[in-house]
Amino acid sequence: MNTPLQGHTVSKLSSVATPPLLQVDNVSLEYRTAQRVVRATHQVSFEVDKADRFVLLGPSGCGKSTLLKAVAGFIEPQEGQIRLQGQAVHGPGPDRIVVFQEFDQLPPWKTVKQNVMFPLLASATLKRKEAEARALHYLDKVGLGGFADAYPHTLSGGMKARVAIARALAMQPKILLMDEPFAALDALTRRKMQEELLLLWEEVRFTLLFVTHSIEEALVVGNRILLLSPHPGRVRAEIHSHQYDLQSLGASDFQASARRIHRLLFNDDAHAEHDPAVDFADIRIAY
Ligand SMILES: Nc1ncnc2c1ncn2[C@@H]1O[C@H](COP(=O)(O)OP(=O)(O)OP(=O)(O)O)[C@@H](O)[C@H]1O
């Protein structure tokens, strides 16, 4: 008779069977100007599995956007390596699509449908007819099926955000990279977009790497959160947060988690370790 496997043994076995989709290994990133060198991140490591909603969280200037740009292939690490499905990342590719918060990057002379089709055609991923069908499919998924022929200037901020998400998902990237995508939206629209993103994830199960400096947004959107220290960004901790969603807002354990993250981020962890109100299922703290 087979002996039942213990929980930790099962997860070890399954991680051997499915290697991480994205591996960021000991990555330091720098900007070099004529006057000085700015170190944006210092020896940051993390792994993202398929269908993770992995959040990079940290104070302004800790290097979150720089890390995302490095994963996108726009910046080469000074130290360490980034691998996607085991292959070293050198330069951008259609397997990693970035959604920024500036939705006005949607060319205003193209309709919503043409905007979504554009990267599919420009990258020669699909022929025109297939690109059109793919664009309509993803516009439908973000609830904009009826706006395919509208022009961007006739859309609200939230609708432009949805077009940007449809455009990115239509490329069917291995990983979707989002840099503070909802930061420019008003509070209500931002919440609605978080809700829609989670619903979309339930349906499509894409892999998401999401940058925010909002603790609340990180807890709602992410199933795992990497906490980065202030500049230059180093890993402070990694937290599993799959138990939270928009319904958790205001609940006492949600607020206690937010408080604990705040303390971990800003280095006041004497209390963070011993807050009885918070029990992260799985936390890895690095110093
Ligand atoms: N093009 C650049 N040239 C020089 N330094 C830069 C450049 N872009 C960013 N930096 C510096 O690198 C560091 C990390 O910046 P980054 O934008 O990645 O931080 P962030 O965590 O995303 O901040 P925020 O939440 O404010 O967007 C900061 O000190 C910033 O001043």
The ligand as an ORCA input file, in Angstrom:
! r2SCAN-3c Opt
* xyz 0 1
  N      15.945     56.605    -16.798
  C      16.493     56.689    -15.587
  N      17.726     57.236    -15.411
  C      18.296     57.295    -14.196
  N      17.718     56.838    -13.065
  C      16.491     56.284    -13.180
  C      15.805     56.185    -14.442
  N      14.600     55.585    -14.237
  C      14.529     55.340    -12.918
  N      15.649     55.749    -12.278
  C      15.957     55.617    -10.846
  O      15.931     54.229    -10.506
  C      15.310     54.035     -9.254
  C      14.133     53.066     -9.415
  O      13.137     53.688    -10.226
  P      11.765     52.947    -10.585
  O      10.993     53.852    -11.483
  O      12.046     51.580    -11.067
  O      11.083     52.856     -9.149
  P       9.581     52.462     -8.779
  O       9.658     51.589     -7.595
  O       8.868     51.932     -9.963
  O       8.995     53.885     -8.371
  P       7.490     54.480     -8.537
  O       6.587     53.661     -7.660
  O       7.651     55.899     -8.049
  O       7.137     54.396     -9.993
  C      14.915     55.424     -8.746
  O      15.924     55.876     -7.878
  C      14.882     56.263     -9.992
  O      15.238     57.607     -9.701
*
